[in-house]
């Protein structure tokens, strides 16, 4: 009976995970200080990774279809919007604030993807 309960709990958790849409954080970046950005990138990469994020795009060629393209774009995916928000609220993220302000000017936002 306990095995049945455990299997049921795992199945419900799996269904819940499937119904929670992933979150995509889009960051438009303008580099203010290239040397500062070079020092900042490994640190922010570690914070993103340690808080559950994965880069999908990071500074490749950007083409505008409407309006002007930002100078640089990153797209990061998280398992949920709550996890993306937790990453940005983390002490590790906040600790990089001064370095980030020196290195880049950014506009960042998150959007939920389609539910599975």
DAFENJO-V266927 format. One record per residue. RES is the residue in one small letter. NEAR is the number of other ideal C-beta (glycine too) atoms within 10 Angstrom. D_FIRST is the distance of its C-alpha to the first C-alpha in Angstrom with 2 decimals. Layout:
((RES:NEAR:D_FIRST) (RES:NEAR:D_FIRST))
//
This chain:
((x:5:0.00) (x:6:3.80) (x:7:5.35) (x:8:5.09) (x:9:6.39) (x:10:8.71) (x:10:9.93) (x:10:10.62) (x:10:12.46) (x:10:14.41) (x:10:15.35) (x:10:16.58) (x:10:18.49) (x:10:20.01) (x:11:21.15) (x:9:22.60) (x:11:24.45) (x:10:25.86) (x:9:27.20) (x:17:28.89) (x:15:32.35) (x:18:33.93) (x:21:36.98) (x:18:40.32) (x:22:42.84) (x:16:46.39) (x:19:49.08) (x:17:52.77) (x:20:54.75) (x:11:58.41) (x:16:59.25) (x:14:61.63) (x:13:62.03) (x:9:61.09) (x:9:61.11) (x:16:58.87) (x:18:56.50) (x:11:56.43) (x:13:55.38) (x:19:52.83) (x:14:50.98) (x:8:49.16) (x:15:48.07) (x:20:46.75) (x:13:45.05) (x:12:43.10) (x:18:42.14) (x:20:41.00) (x:13:38.94) (x:12:37.44) (x:18:36.37) (x:15:34.61) (x:21:37.56) (x:12:38.94) (x:14:42.51) (x:12:43.10) (x:14:46.86) (x:15:49.14) (x:13:52.85) (x:9:53.61) (x:6:56.25) (x:13:55.90) (x:5:57.73) (x:8:58.47) (x:5:58.09) (x:5:59.05) (x:6:60.64) (x:7:60.95) (x:13:58.43) (x:15:57.38) (x:13:58.75) (x:17:55.36) (x:16:51.78) (x:19:48.36) (x:14:45.07) (x:23:41.84) (x:17:38.32) (x:22:35.34) (x:15:31.74) (x:16:32.57) (x:18:35.51) (x:11:33.95) (x:18:33.88) (x:24:37.47) (x:14:38.55) (x:14:36.89) (x:22:38.74) (x:16:42.03) (x:10:41.40) (x:14:40.54) (x:7:42.91) (x:14:43.43) (x:17:44.66) (x:12:46.85) (x:11:48.37) (x:16:49.85) (x:9:51.62) (x:9:55.11) (x:16:54.93) (x:19:53.67) (x:13:56.52) (x:14:59.06) (x:23:57.76) (x:21:56.85) (x:12:57.13) (x:16:53.96) (x:10:52.46) (x:12:48.69) (x:10:46.12) (x:17:42.58) (x:12:41.35) (x:13:37.96) (x:13:37.55) (x:6:36.23) (x:9:32.54) (x:10:30.73))
//
